[in-house]
Amino acid sequence: MVIWILVLAVLTIFSYLSDVGLFQFLQDFRVPFLNASVMSLLILLCTAAMLGRVLTKIRSKEKETLGTKVIQLNKELQVLKEKQES
């Protein structure tokens, strides 16, 4: 995750320098279907990858939480069953 943030920061700096005019060659390359510069496309891809990574981490965390909750409820159910039997 940190790597994606660093890459995005570097790309953002390059994009700014390209907009200022220091790296004009970065604006010359265009993506045919999007009519955008390569830098804009790279920033978009990095942002999408970071968003995807965050969403997968959230989902896996939710699954872990639900799994532990199921185990806890099963233990409580067994304790209640043992109390009813005795």
WOUR-V140225 format. One line per field, one symbol per residue. ss: DSSP state (H for helix, E for strand, C for the rest). burial: 1 if it has 9 or more other ideal C-beta (glycine too) atoms within 8 Angstrom, else 0. Layout:
ss: ???
burial: ???
//
This chain:
ss: CHHHHHHHHHHHHHHHHHHHCCCCHHHHCEECCCCEEHHHHHHHHHHHHHHHHHHHHHHHHHHHHHHHHHHHHHHHHHHHHHHHHC
burial: 00011011001101101100000001100010000011111111011011001100100000000000000000000000000000
//
